[in-house]
């Protein structure tokens, strides 16, 4: 009877081990960002980050600079700018620039899945939150980030979208 018990116990442990491998194998950590991933990040930033800045009368456009990747975290410098179109004329609305951490994984098809994001809110806790969300090597990169190029990227996106709509 002891041999049967040990045999059944070993089978159950092996089954649990194999099941755990399959469950944990459906997502992987991120080691690099592909062009497809860049598009998914941009789409996510345009549509899922209204808690950072939301449009008042127009449409928000995003641009970002990749600061680093660490396991399931993508560190970026984000710029969001609102463009308002009225009577075939464009004007600018809200604008924000801040560091953001995206929490993401890749599935078995190597597709990026962004689950959530976080950012240090302005105010007295900014520095504390910055250190809580970002490692020191990323904070050093934040200090040297230039926003002008990202604003130019947004301007180009707006022009491209406007020309597509007019056609």
ZANU-955654 format. One line per field, with one value per residue (C-alpha): residue number from 1; x, y, z. Coordinates in steps of 0.2 Angstrom, whole numbers. Each point is the difference from the previous one (the first is absolute). Layout:
i c(NUM; ...)
c1 c(X; ...)
c2 c(Y; ...)
c3 c(Z; ...)
This chain:
i c(1; 2; 3; 4; 5; 6; 7; 8; 9; 10; 11; 12; 13; 14; 15; 16; 17; 18; 19; 20; 21; 22; 23; 24; 25; 26; 27; 28; 29; 30; 31; 32; 33; 34; 35; 36; 37; 38; 39; 40; 41; 42; 43; 44; 45; 46; 47; 48; 49; 50; 51; 52; 53; 54; 55; 56; 57; 58; 59; 60; 61; 62; 63; 64; 65; 66; 67; 68; 69; 70; 71; 72; 73; 74; 75; 76; 77; 78; 79; 80; 81; 82; 83; 84; 85; 86; 87; 88; 89; 90; 91; 92; 93; 94; 95; 96; 97; 98; 99; 100; 101; 102; 103; 104; 105; 106; 107; 108; 109; 110; 111; 112; 113; 114; 115; 116; 117; 118; 119; 120; 121; 122; 123; 124; 125; 126; 127; 128; 129; 130; 131; 132; 133; 134; 135; 136; 137; 138; 139; 140; 141; 142; 143; 144; 145; 146; 147; 148; 149; 150; 151; 152; 153; 154; 155; 156; 157; 158; 159; 160; 161; 162; 163; 164; 165; 166; 167)
c1 c(0; 14; 7; -17; -1; 18; -4; -16; 8; 15; -13; -10; 16; 5; -17; 0; 18; -5; -16; 10; 12; -15; -8; 15; 5; -14; 10; 18; 10; 5; 18; -2; -13; -4; -9; -16; 3; 3; -17; -9; 8; -5; -18; 0; 7; -13; -15; 4; 9; -14; 5; 16; -8; -17; -7; -10; -7; 11; 10; 15; 16; 14; 19; 13; 18; 5; 11; 2; -8; 1; -9; -19; 3; 3; 6; -4; 0; -18; -6; -18; -7; -18; -4; -17; -7; -14; -5; 14; 13; 10; 5; 9; -8; 7; 18; 9; 17; 4; 9; -11; 2; -10; -3; 0; 3; 2; -11; 4; -1; 12; -13; 2; -14; -1; -9; 1; 11; 6; 8; 5; -13; 5; 0; 10; 1; 7; 18; -5; -11; 13; 12; -14; -4; 17; 17; 15; 7; -17; -1; 17; -7; -16; 11; 8; -16; -4; -18; 2; 2; -15; -11; 6; -5; -17; -1; 4; -13; -13; 5; -1; -16; -8; 6; -7; -17; 0; 2)
c2 c(0; 12; -3; 5; 15; 6; -4; 10; 14; 1; 0; 15; 10; -3; 5; 16; 4; -2; 10; 14; 0; 2; 13; 11; -2; 10; 17; 5; 14; 14; 1; 12; 10; -3; 11; -8; 2; 19; 1; -9; 12; 15; -6; -4; 18; 8; -9; -6; 14; 13; -1; 9; 13; -1; 11; 15; 3; -9; -16; -5; -6; -8; -3; -8; -3; -18; 2; -18; -18; -10; -17; 5; 19; 12; 17; 14; 19; 5; 15; 3; 14; 5; 6; 9; 1; 13; 7; -9; 9; -9; 7; -8; -4; -9; -6; -11; -8; -13; -16; -16; -18; -12; -18; -12; -18; -9; -14; -17; 10; 13; 13; 14; 0; 16; -3; 17; 15; 12; 17; 12; 13; 18; 7; -2; -19; 1; -4; -14; -8; 2; -11; -12; -3; 2; -7; 12; -4; 5; 16; 6; -2; 9; 15; 1; -3; 13; 3; 10; -15; -9; 16; 0; -19; 5; 14; -12; -13; 14; 5; -18; -3; 16; -3; -18; 7; 14; -14)
c3 c(0; 3; -17; -8; 11; -5; -18; 0; 9; -13; -14; 8; 3; -18; -6; 10; -6; -19; 2; 8; -15; -12; 11; 1; -18; -8; 4; 0; 5; -12; -6; -15; -9; -18; -12; 3; 19; -3; -9; 14; 13; -10; -2; 19; 4; -11; 7; 17; 9; 2; 19; -5; -11; -9; -14; 4; -18; -12; -2; 10; -9; 8; -3; 11; 3; 6; 15; 4; 3; 15; 0; -2; 2; -15; 6; -11; -1; -6; -9; -3; -9; -5; -17; -3; -17; -3; -17; -9; 12; 13; 17; 14; 17; 15; 1; 12; 1; 14; 3; -1; 4; -11; 8; -14; -6; -16; -5; -9; -16; 6; 0; 13; 13; 10; 16; 9; 3; 14; 1; 14; 2; 1; 18; 16; -2; -18; 5; 12; -13; -13; 10; 4; -18; -9; 4; 1; -17; -8; 11; -7; -17; 4; 5; -17; -11; -13; -4; -16; -11; 7; -3; -18; -2; 6; -12; -14; 6; 0; -18; -6; 7; -6; -18; 1; 6; -14; -14)
